[in-house]
Amino acid sequence: MNRTMEQVLIHSDGTTITLLEQGTDEHGEYLIVEHLGLARQARLVGYKLL
């Protein structure tokens, strides 16, 4: 399995997307990311999250 170092994208509204892992397994290539900021944005537009 191949892996990469953690990388972070930060949007001007404060939302962050962090690349936690990238690799290849028996099913092919994959990415594991963490996307923070969705809850705050949802509240701003009136969505209720459980």
Order of alpha helices (4+ residues) and beta strands (2+ residues): beta-beta-beta-alpha
